[in-house]
Amino acid sequence: MSGKPKLTYFNGRGRMESIRWLLAAAGVEFEEEFLETREQYQKLIKDGVLLFDQVPLVEIDGMKMVQTRAILSYIAAKYNLYGKDLKERALIDMYVEGTADLMGMIITFAFTPPKERNLALIIERATTRYFPVYEKVLKQHGQEFLVGNRFSWADVQLLETILMVEEKEPTVLSKFPVLQAFKARISNIPTIKKFLQPGSQRKPPPDDQYVATVIEVFKKD
Ligand SMILES: N[C@@H](CCC(=O)N[C@@H](CS)C(=O)NCC(=O)O)C(=O)O
């Protein structure tokens, strides 16, 4: 084994993308195995690798980790992106869960029948519930990062979320000047800048082929 973490998931964003972002932000190289067939998935289950028969799966430090949130917390703690004390950690958790809720709406969007998709609701939630919170936090303390005046998991995930929402509605930050500056600043951190460049392990927005693969792999026999 190379010693690099190994990520097993589809060749697309889904629940794994935030894990890719966090590893990249921490400057950690990782390997990927893409699920393409139902047989691959069934073999992982048969081999007892997936604790709850679900992916994402991340093999790291001798563990076979599942559950996105547990994986992210482990990486954040290991690479000092999780605050300096319990209170900072609690704040990071709250901010991360807010962005996770918003991203969850976008992740399920591609799997929702076109007639039932509600893009307006996503934009409304972004601009009236979530983005105002981060705008206010940054404005009030006047620091570069969301928590503790240093770069954390919360910053990484907020940037990921902003870019995801902007893909749906490019003008979404027009009324959030502090978030515009935040976006520019965090995008310029060398590890993140590298991840944002073409050819990185960052995945594109879901297309029909990705959706079809996920449905095929998880189809009931
Ligand atoms: N709570 C889990 C949920 C994982 C999950 O639902 N994974 C999906 C793929 S994104 C899956 O494996 N679905 C197959 C199944 O639930 O049978 C997590 O956050 O990792």
The ligand as an SDF file (V2000), in Angstrom:
LIG
                    3D

 20 19  0  0  0  0  0  0  0  0999 V2000
  -25.0410    8.2020    6.7520 N   0  0  0  0  0  0  0  0  0  0  0  0
  -24.2630    7.7020    5.6460 C   0  0  0  0  0  0  0  0  0  0  0  0
  -25.1670    7.5160    4.4400 C   0  0  0  0  0  0  0  0  0  0  0  0
  -24.3940    6.8710    3.3240 C   0  0  0  0  0  0  0  0  0  0  0  0
  -25.2590    6.6010    2.0940 C   0  0  0  0  0  0  0  0  0  0  0  0
  -26.4910    6.7380    2.1090 O   0  0  0  0  0  0  0  0  0  0  0  0
  -24.5820    6.2130    1.0380 N   0  0  0  0  0  0  0  0  0  0  0  0
  -25.2570    5.8600   -0.1930 C   0  0  0  0  0  0  0  0  0  0  0  0
  -24.4300    6.3270   -1.3740 C   0  0  0  0  0  0  0  0  0  0  0  0
  -24.1740    8.0700   -1.3500 S   0  0  0  0  0  0  0  0  0  0  0  0
  -25.3270    4.3490   -0.2270 C   0  0  0  0  0  0  0  0  0  0  0  0
  -24.3530    3.6730   -0.0220 O   0  0  0  0  0  0  0  0  0  0  0  0
  -26.5340    3.8290   -0.4870 N   0  0  0  0  0  0  0  0  0  0  0  0
  -26.7670    2.4070   -0.5800 C   0  0  0  0  0  0  0  0  0  0  0  0
  -27.6900    1.9490    0.5090 C   0  0  0  0  0  0  0  0  0  0  0  0
  -28.0010    2.7220    1.4230 O   0  0  0  0  0  0  0  0  0  0  0  0
  -28.0970    0.7950    0.4300 O   0  0  0  0  0  0  0  0  0  0  0  0
  -23.1090    8.6410    5.3380 C   0  0  0  0  0  0  0  0  0  0  0  0
  -23.2610    9.8340    5.5920 O   0  0  0  0  0  0  0  0  0  0  0  0
  -22.0650    8.1970    4.8790 O   0  0  0  0  0  0  0  0  0  0  0  0
  1  2  1  0
  2  3  1  0
  2 18  1  0
  3  4  1  0
  4  5  1  0
  5  6  2  0
  5  7  1  0
  7  8  1  0
  8  9  1  0
  8 11  1  0
  9 10  1  0
 11 12  2  0
 11 13  1  0
 13 14  1  0
 14 15  1  0
 15 16  2  0
 15 17  1  0
 18 19  2  0
 18 20  1  0
M  END
$$$$
